[in-house]
């Protein structure tokens, strides 16, 4: 795997702007997760799937390190609001969940006592803090359904209300009708006319 500073640079390039503690933390999480599932060069393989539990800077860092992408179905977002991610080696079945330790925020000053503020301390400390102080690394089991794997859609149906296509068994069956989640009342949006 590439070195930490190079991976941080790649994360910054993908994320835009300048490095932040969340990006450094995400890079460290990805490095640990890939190591634990036996993938030293994750960008050169198609056997890694990552579930990110937050939609903040760390998610972009994890994407930069692993090469996993939503559009390739190798990066999955599960909105738990946690600074955590699970790394799955689909060839071996090995899976590891990596989460940031809450105490790492407070411990950052021990690793960067000269830092101007807590943000700067975290930015510096997360680069050098040992994994065991920065992260919780837990072997886990993940059962990935065939319709969640990379590749072409395994099924496609049409919503009988809006007429839009629905891939990979994301439809809802209600009273003998096939509906998309939005038309079944599970949408994140509503049309302006209330439908």
C-alpha positions in Angstrom: 0.0 0.0 0.0 1.1 3.5 -0.7 2.4 5.6 2.3 0.2 7.6 4.6 1.1 11.1 3.2 0.6 10.0 -0.4 -2.8 8.6 0.5 -3.7 11.8 2.3 -2.8 13.8 -0.7 -5.0 11.6 -2.9 -7.8 12.0 -0.4 -7.4 15.8 -0.5 -7.4 15.8 -4.3 -10.7 13.8 -4.4 -12.3 15.7 -1.6 -11.2 19.1 -2.7 -9.7 21.7 -0.4 -7.1 21.0 2.2 -6.6 18.1 4.7 -8.8 17.8 7.7 -8.8 15.4 10.6 -11.7 13.4 9.1 -9.7 12.7 6.0 -6.6 11.6 7.9 -8.8 9.4 10.0 -10.5 8.0 7.0 -7.2 7.2 5.4 -6.0 5.5 8.5 -9.3 3.5 8.8 -9.0 2.4 5.1 -5.4 1.3 5.6 -6.2 -0.7 8.7 -9.4 -2.2 7.1 -7.6 -3.3 3.9 -4.7 -4.7 5.9 -7.1 -6.8 8.1 -8.8 -8.3 5.1 -5.6 -9.1 3.4 -5.6 -6.5 0.6 -2.4 -4.6 0.3 -3.3 -3.0 -3.1 -7.0 -2.4 -2.9 -7.2 -0.3 -6.1 -5.8 -3.1 -8.1 -8.5 -5.6 -7.2 -12.2 -6.0 -7.7 -12.7 -8.1 -4.6 -13.2 -5.3 -2.0 -16.6 -3.9 -0.9 -16.7 -1.2 1.8 -19.7 -0.1 3.8 -19.2 3.5 5.1 -21.4 4.6 8.0 -21.0 8.3 7.6 -21.3 10.8 4.7 -18.5 13.1 5.8 -14.8 13.6 4.9 -13.8 10.1 5.9 -16.0 8.6 3.2 -14.1 10.4 0.5 -10.8 9.4 2.1 -11.9 5.7 2.2 -12.9 6.0 -1.5 -9.5 7.5 -2.4 -7.5 4.8 -0.6 -9.6 1.8 -1.7 -10.8 2.9 -5.2 -14.3 1.7 -4.2 -17.1 3.7 -5.7 -20.9 4.0 -5.3 -21.3 3.7 -9.1 -19.3 0.5 -9.2 -21.4 -0.9 -6.3 -18.2 -1.5 -4.3 -18.8 1.4 -1.9 -22.0 1.2 0.1 -23.4 4.0 2.4 -25.3 2.9 5.4 -26.3 6.1 7.3 -25.5 5.3 10.9 -23.8 8.7 11.5 -20.8 6.9 12.9 -17.1 7.3 12.0 -16.9 3.7 11.0 -16.6 1.4 7.9 -16.6 -2.3 7.2 -14.2 -3.8 4.7 -15.2 -7.0 3.0 -12.8 -9.2 0.9 -15.4 -10.9 -1.4 -12.8 -13.6 -2.4 -12.1 -14.8 1.1 -15.2 -13.6 3.0 -13.1 -11.9 5.5 -14.7 -8.7 6.9 -13.5 -6.2 9.4 -15.3 -3.2 10.9 -13.0 -0.2 11.7 -14.4 2.6 13.9 -12.7 5.7 15.3 -12.3 5.7 19.1 -14.1 8.6 20.7 -11.2 9.0 23.1 -8.8 9.8 20.2 -10.2 13.4 20.1 -9.2 14.0 23.6 -5.9 12.2 23.3 -4.8 14.2 20.3 -3.1 16.8 22.5 -0.7 14.2 23.8 0.6 13.6 20.3 0.5 17.3 19.2 1.0 19.4 22.3 2.3 22.4 20.3 -0.8 22.5 18.1 -2.7 25.8 18.0 -6.1 24.3 18.6 -7.9 21.0 18.8 -8.5 20.8 15.0 -4.7 21.2 14.4 -3.9 18.7 17.2 -6.2 16.1 15.6 -4.9 16.7 12.2 -1.3 16.1 13.4 -2.1 13.4 16.0 -4.2 11.2 13.7 -1.1 10.8 11.5 1.0 9.2 14.2 -1.4 7.9 16.9 -1.1 4.0 17.1 -4.0 2.1 15.6 -4.9 0.7 19.0 -5.5 4.3 20.4 -7.1 5.7 17.2 -9.3 2.8 16.0 -11.4 -0.1 17.1 -10.8 -3.0 14.7 -13.4 -5.8 14.9 -13.7 -8.9 12.7 -17.3 -9.2 11.6 -19.5 -11.3 9.4 -21.2 -9.7 6.4 -23.7 -11.5 4.2 -23.9 -9.7 0.9 -27.0 -10.5 -1.1 -26.4 -11.4 -4.8 -28.4 -8.3 -5.9 -26.0 -6.1 -3.9 -22.8 -7.3 -5.6 -21.0 -5.4 -8.4 -22.1 -6.2 -11.9 -25.1 -5.7 -14.1 -28.6 -5.6 -12.4 -30.0 -9.0 -11.6 -33.6 -7.7 -11.9 -35.5 -4.8 -13.3 -39.2 -4.0 -12.9 -41.3 -0.9 -13.5 -43.2 1.0 -10.8 -46.9 0.7 -11.6 -47.5 4.2 -10.3 -44.8 6.5 -11.6 -43.5 4.2 -14.4 -39.8 4.5 -13.4 -37.6 1.4 -13.5 -36.4 -0.2 -10.3 -33.2 -2.3 -10.2 -32.1 -5.2 -8.0 -35.2 -6.0 -5.9 -35.6 -2.5 -4.5 -39.3 -2.6 -5.3 -42.2 -2.8 -2.8 -45.0 -5.2 -3.4 -48.3 -3.8 -2.1 -51.8 -5.3 -2.7 -50.6 -7.1 -5.8 -48.9 -4.0 -7.3 -45.2 -3.3 -7.8 -44.2 0.1 -6.5 -40.9 2.0 -6.1 -40.1 3.0 -2.5 -41.1 6.6 -3.1 -44.6 5.7 -4.5 -44.9 3.2 -1.5 -44.6 6.2 0.8 -40.9 5.6 1.7 -39.4 8.4 -0.4 -37.1 11.0 0.8 -38.9 13.5 -1.4 -42.4 14.5 -2.4 -43.5 16.2 -5.6 -44.8 19.8 -5.3 -48.3 18.6 -5.9 -48.0 16.2 -2.9 -47.8 12.9 -4.7 
